[in-house]
Amino acid sequence: GAPRLRGMSALESLEDSRVAKLRPLLPAACVLEQCAYNDAAAATVLAGRQAVRTLGDKLLVVVGPCSPHDSASTLAYAAKLAELARALSGDLVVLMRCNYAAPDSSEWRGLVMDPELNGSLNINKGLRQMRELLVAVNSLGLPVACEFVDTIVPQYLADLVSWAQVGHGSSQLRVHRQLASGLSMPVGFEVPRHAGASAADAINEAGKAHPFIGVSKQGVAGVVHTAGNKDCHAIVAGDARVGEVCEVLTAAGLPASTVVDCSAEDDQSAAAKRIGELVASGSAAVSGVVLKSFLVSGVQPLTSARTKGPAASSGPAVLGMSVTTPCIDWSETQALLEGLAAAARARRAA
């Protein structure tokens, strides 16, 4: 007879033979109702999106923790950043980086996947906690930026995001270009290290209308038809390739300007200062920067931040310190942003 895996029925051997468990996920509509935005947060989101679209001669600055893990210290940082953003608003458009996923190099999966930092993967809790955090940050008058690493979680968070990033790996994928074509906020596509032309392709593709299979906020599968997103641009990792990428963009008929992810450099402060010098010289090749920043510099082990479970830390966590990748501290952040604001003023006067 037909081969069958031992201990399995015929149906079980045909499908899900390697799926250990399937846990229900709350539909986005339910999470949005439980953690709804207020009028102040909604106004901030809309104002942030418009500020990025109409950047002009200002610099876009996306700055904040690599992946926030502690809401209290994240909001303490946000309060400081909101005050500084208001003071520098004549020269900078400042958005707070609030990524829901951690880098692949981290043992932690991020606030949505693992809000308890112990591998319990209470994702329904994580989705609510992330929304509550984004509502709180926006309520301070500080717009939010977020990297979208998949096509499901944006259903739960996109209404609270003023600028989205698509990483260098995802930029080459059709599914992320289709996602970007339907997003309501400006989107930056990170340029792959050895494929500069793909960022231009991504920008042009995201600007077109697309039909694709998706899931509604009610959790129902359907065919999504997008209108296309014309508010897309390139992000380059580090400052060394700015000229090269601008040439590729020009050849593709796109504006020759990029956002530079300084956090991709070993010394992001030095990279940010070099960008400031370039901008101050009058160059329009850079429209913004991305920085990893928190209250305290450096990075602490994930175990130090755990508060629950058998692996909970026996010692105190360092509040306001990253658990994923190193960040610069608040005093250095403030100095860099003030320097970038001065560079934007110098470019305007040039």
C-alpha positions as CSV (number, residue, x, y, z in Angstrom):
1,G,0.0,0.0,0.0
2,A,0.9,3.7,0.0
3,P,3.7,4.7,2.5
4,R,2.5,6.1,5.8
5,L,4.5,7.5,8.7
6,R,4.3,5.3,11.8
7,G,1.7,6.4,14.3
8,M,-0.1,8.8,11.8
9,S,-3.4,8.7,10.1
10,A,-3.5,9.1,6.3
11,L,-4.6,12.7,6.7
12,E,-1.9,13.5,9.2
13,S,0.8,12.1,7.0
14,L,-0.4,14.3,4.1
15,E,-0.2,17.7,5.9
16,D,1.3,19.3,9.0
17,S,3.6,16.3,9.6
18,R,6.3,18.7,10.9
19,V,4.1,21.2,12.7
20,A,4.3,20.7,16.4
21,K,1.7,23.1,17.5
22,L,-0.7,25.8,16.1
23,R,-1.8,28.5,18.6
24,P,-4.6,30.9,17.8
25,L,-3.6,34.6,17.2
26,L,-6.1,37.4,17.9
27,P,-7.3,39.1,14.7
28,A,-5.9,42.5,14.2
29,A,-9.3,44.1,14.5
30,C,-9.6,42.8,18.1
31,V,-6.2,44.1,19.1
32,L,-6.8,47.5,17.5
33,E,-10.1,47.7,19.5
34,Q,-8.4,46.7,22.7
35,C,-5.5,49.2,22.2
36,A,-7.1,52.0,20.3
37,Y,-5.2,55.2,19.5
38,N,-6.4,58.5,21.0
39,D,-6.8,61.8,19.1
40,A,-3.4,63.1,20.1
41,A,-1.7,59.9,18.8
42,A,-3.6,60.0,15.6
43,A,-2.7,63.6,15.0
44,T,1.0,62.8,15.6
45,V,1.0,59.9,13.1
46,L,-0.6,62.1,10.4
47,A,1.7,65.0,11.1
48,G,4.8,62.7,11.1
49,R,3.9,61.2,7.7
50,Q,3.3,64.6,6.2
51,A,6.6,66.0,7.6
52,V,8.5,63.1,5.9
53,R,6.7,63.6,2.6
54,T,7.4,67.3,2.6
55,L,10.9,67.1,4.1
56,G,12.3,69.9,2.0
57,D,15.8,71.1,3.2
58,K,15.3,69.5,6.6
59,L,17.0,66.2,7.7
60,L,15.0,63.2,8.6
61,V,16.4,61.6,11.8
62,V,15.2,58.1,12.8
63,V,16.7,57.4,16.3
64,G,15.9,55.1,19.2
65,P,16.6,51.7,20.6
66,C,17.5,48.8,18.3
67,S,14.5,46.9,19.7
68,P,12.7,48.2,22.8
69,H,12.3,45.6,25.5
70,D,11.2,47.6,28.5
71,S,8.3,50.0,28.1
72,A,9.1,52.2,31.1
73,S,12.6,53.0,30.1
74,T,11.5,53.3,26.4
75,L,9.0,56.0,27.4
76,A,11.5,57.8,29.6
77,Y,13.7,58.0,26.5
78,A,10.8,59.0,24.3
79,A,10.0,61.9,26.6
80,K,13.5,63.3,26.3
81,L,13.5,62.8,22.6
82,A,10.1,64.5,22.1
83,E,11.5,67.6,23.9
84,L,14.7,67.7,21.8
85,A,12.7,67.1,18.6
86,R,10.5,70.1,19.3
87,A,13.6,72.3,20.0
88,L,15.2,71.2,16.7
89,S,12.1,71.1,14.5
90,G,13.2,74.0,12.4
91,D,16.0,71.8,10.9
92,L,15.2,68.2,11.7
93,V,12.2,65.9,11.4
94,V,12.8,63.4,14.3
95,L,11.0,60.1,14.5
96,M,11.6,57.5,17.2
97,R,12.8,54.1,16.2
98,C,10.5,51.4,17.6
99,N,11.1,48.1,15.9
100,Y,8.9,45.2,17.0
101,A,11.4,42.5,15.9
102,A,15.0,42.0,17.1
103,P,17.9,41.6,14.7
104,D,18.6,38.0,13.5
105,S,21.9,38.1,15.4
106,S,20.0,38.4,18.7
107,E,18.8,35.5,20.8
108,W,15.7,37.5,21.6
109,R,12.9,37.7,19.1
110,G,11.6,41.1,19.9
111,L,8.8,42.6,21.9
112,V,5.9,41.2,19.8
113,M,7.3,37.6,19.6
114,D,8.6,37.4,23.2
115,P,7.3,40.2,25.5
116,E,8.4,38.4,28.6
117,L,12.0,37.9,27.3
118,N,12.0,34.3,28.4
119,G,11.1,32.3,25.2
120,S,7.5,31.9,26.3
121,L,6.4,33.5,22.9
122,N,3.2,35.1,24.3
123,I,2.6,36.8,21.0
124,N,-1.0,38.0,21.7
125,K,0.4,39.8,24.8
126,G,3.3,41.2,22.7
127,L,1.0,42.6,20.0
128,R,-1.0,44.4,22.7
129,Q,2.1,45.6,24.5
130,M,3.7,46.9,21.3
131,R,0.5,48.8,20.4
132,E,0.3,50.3,23.8
133,L,3.9,51.5,23.6
134,L,3.4,53.0,20.1
135,V,0.2,54.8,21.3
136,A,2.1,56.2,24.3
137,V,5.0,57.4,22.2
138,N,2.8,59.1,19.7
139,S,0.7,60.7,22.4
140,L,3.9,62.6,23.4
141,G,3.8,64.3,20.0
142,L,6.7,62.1,18.8
143,P,6.1,60.2,15.6
144,V,7.2,56.5,15.3
145,A,9.4,54.7,12.7
146,C,9.4,50.9,12.4
147,E,11.0,48.2,10.4
148,F,8.4,45.8,8.8
149,V,10.1,42.4,8.7
150,D,7.0,40.4,7.7
151,T,3.6,41.0,6.1
152,I,1.3,40.1,9.1
153,V,2.4,42.2,12.1
154,P,1.9,45.5,10.1
155,Q,-1.8,44.8,10.2
156,Y,-1.6,45.3,14.0
157,L,0.7,48.3,14.1
158,A,0.8,50.2,10.8
159,D,-1.9,52.8,11.8
160,L,0.6,54.0,14.4
161,V,3.7,54.3,12.2
162,S,4.8,57.4,10.3
163,W,7.8,55.9,8.5
164,A,8.5,52.3,7.7
165,Q,11.8,50.6,6.8
166,V,12.3,47.5,4.7
167,G,15.6,45.7,5.4
168,H,18.2,44.9,2.7
169,G,17.2,41.3,2.5
170,S,13.5,42.0,2.3
171,S,13.9,44.8,-0.2
172,Q,14.6,42.2,-2.9
173,L,11.4,40.3,-2.2
174,R,8.3,40.8,-4.2
175,V,6.1,40.3,-1.2
176,H,7.6,43.3,0.6
177,R,7.4,45.5,-2.4
178,Q,3.7,44.6,-2.7
179,L,3.3,45.3,1.0
180,A,4.9,48.7,0.6
181,S,2.7,49.6,-2.3
182,G,-0.3,49.5,0.0
183,L,1.1,51.2,3.1
184,S,-0.2,54.6,4.1
185,M,3.2,56.0,5.2
186,P,6.5,56.7,3.5
187,V,8.8,53.6,3.1
188,G,12.5,53.4,3.0
189,F,14.1,50.4,1.2
190,E,17.5,49.4,2.4
191,V,20.0,49.0,-0.4
192,P,21.6,45.5,-0.5
193,R,25.3,45.6,-0.1
194,H,26.1,44.2,-3.5
195,A,23.0,45.1,-5.5
196,G,22.4,48.8,-5.5
197,A,20.0,48.6,-8.5
198,S,17.6,46.5,-6.5
199,A,16.7,49.4,-4.3
200,A,15.7,51.5,-7.3
201,D,13.7,48.5,-8.6
202,A,12.0,48.2,-5.2
203,I,11.1,51.9,-5.2
204,N,9.6,51.8,-8.7
205,E,7.8,48.5,-8.0
206,A,6.3,49.8,-4.8
207,G,5.0,52.8,-6.6
208,K,2.8,50.6,-8.8
209,A,-0.6,49.1,-8.1
210,H,-0.5,45.4,-7.1
211,P,-2.9,42.6,-6.5
212,F,-1.8,40.0,-4.0
213,I,-3.2,37.5,-1.5
214,G,-3.4,38.9,2.0
215,V,-5.3,38.7,5.3
216,S,-7.9,41.3,6.5
217,K,-7.9,42.8,9.9
218,Q,-10.7,40.4,10.7
219,G,-8.4,37.5,9.9
220,V,-10.0,36.6,6.6
221,A,-7.9,35.7,3.6
222,G,-8.6,37.7,0.5
223,V,-7.2,39.4,-2.6
224,V,-5.7,42.8,-1.8
225,H,-5.6,45.5,-4.5
226,T,-3.2,48.4,-3.8
227,A,-3.0,51.8,-5.4
228,G,0.8,52.1,-5.2
229,N,3.0,54.1,-2.9
230,K,4.9,57.0,-4.4
231,D,6.5,58.0,-1.0
232,C,9.4,55.5,-1.2
233,H,13.1,56.1,-1.0
234,A,16.5,54.4,-0.5
235,I,18.4,53.7,2.7
236,V,22.1,53.0,2.5
237,A,24.0,51.1,5.2
238,G,26.9,53.5,6.2
239,D,28.1,56.5,4.4
240,A,30.7,55.0,2.1
241,R,28.2,54.2,-0.7
242,V,26.1,57.3,-0.8
243,G,27.6,58.5,-4.1
244,E,27.3,55.1,-5.8
245,V,23.7,54.7,-4.8
246,C,22.8,58.2,-5.9
247,E,24.2,57.5,-9.3
248,V,22.0,54.3,-9.5
249,L,18.9,56.3,-8.4
250,T,19.6,59.0,-11.0
251,A,19.9,56.4,-13.7
252,A,16.5,55.0,-12.7
253,G,14.9,58.4,-12.9
254,L,14.6,58.8,-9.1
255,P,15.7,61.6,-6.8
256,A,19.4,61.3,-6.0
257,S,19.1,61.4,-2.3
258,T,19.3,58.7,0.4
259,V,18.7,58.0,4.1
260,V,22.0,56.8,5.7
261,D,21.8,54.1,8.3
262,C,24.7,55.1,10.5
263,S,23.9,52.3,12.9
264,A,25.3,49.8,10.3
265,E,28.8,51.2,11.0
266,D,31.1,50.0,13.9
267,D,31.3,53.7,15.0
268,Q,27.9,55.2,14.2
269,S,28.8,58.5,15.9
270,A,31.7,59.0,13.6
271,A,29.5,58.1,10.6
272,A,26.9,60.6,11.7
273,K,29.5,63.3,12.0
274,R,30.8,62.6,8.5
275,I,27.2,62.8,7.2
276,G,26.9,66.2,9.0
277,E,30.0,67.4,7.2
278,L,28.7,66.3,3.9
279,V,25.3,68.0,4.5
280,A,27.0,71.2,5.7
281,S,29.0,71.4,2.5
282,G,25.8,71.8,0.6
283,S,25.3,68.3,-0.6
284,A,21.7,67.1,-1.2
285,A,22.7,63.5,-1.5
286,V,21.6,62.8,2.1
287,S,18.0,63.3,3.2
288,G,18.2,61.6,6.6
289,V,20.1,59.3,9.0
290,V,19.2,56.3,11.2
291,L,20.8,55.9,14.7
292,K,20.6,53.3,17.4
293,S,20.3,55.2,20.7
294,F,19.0,54.6,24.2
295,L,19.4,56.1,27.7
296,V,22.6,54.1,28.5
297,S,25.3,53.2,26.0
298,G,26.3,49.6,25.2
299,V,24.4,46.3,25.4
300,Q,23.5,44.0,28.3
301,P,22.9,40.2,28.3
302,L,19.3,39.2,27.7
303,T,19.4,37.3,31.0
304,S,20.1,40.6,32.9
305,A,16.7,42.0,31.7
306,R,14.6,38.9,32.5
307,T,12.2,39.3,35.4
308,K,10.1,36.2,35.1
309,G,10.6,32.4,34.8
310,P,13.4,30.1,35.8
311,A,15.9,32.1,33.8
312,A,15.1,35.4,35.6
313,S,18.1,37.5,36.5
314,S,19.2,37.5,40.1
315,G,20.8,40.9,39.7
316,P,19.4,44.3,38.7
317,A,18.9,45.1,35.1
318,V,20.4,48.3,33.6
319,L,17.4,50.4,32.8
320,G,17.6,52.0,29.4
321,M,20.3,49.7,28.0
322,S,19.8,47.6,24.9
323,V,19.6,43.8,25.1
324,T,20.2,43.3,21.3
325,T,22.9,45.5,19.8
326,P,24.9,48.4,21.2
327,C,23.4,51.9,21.3
328,I,24.9,55.3,22.0
329,D,23.7,57.0,25.1
330,W,21.4,60.0,25.5
331,S,24.1,62.7,25.9
332,E,25.9,61.6,22.8
333,T,22.5,61.4,21.0
334,Q,21.7,64.9,21.9
335,A,25.0,66.2,20.7
336,L,24.8,64.4,17.4
337,L,21.2,65.7,16.7
338,E,22.3,69.2,17.5
339,G,25.2,68.8,15.1
340,L,23.0,67.5,12.4
341,A,20.6,70.4,12.9
342,A,23.5,72.8,12.5
343,A,24.5,71.0,9.3
344,A,21.0,71.3,7.9
345,R,21.1,75.1,8.6
346,A,24.5,75.4,7.0
347,R,23.2,73.6,3.9
348,R,20.2,75.9,3.7
349,A,22.5,78.9,3.9
350,A,25.0,77.6,1.3
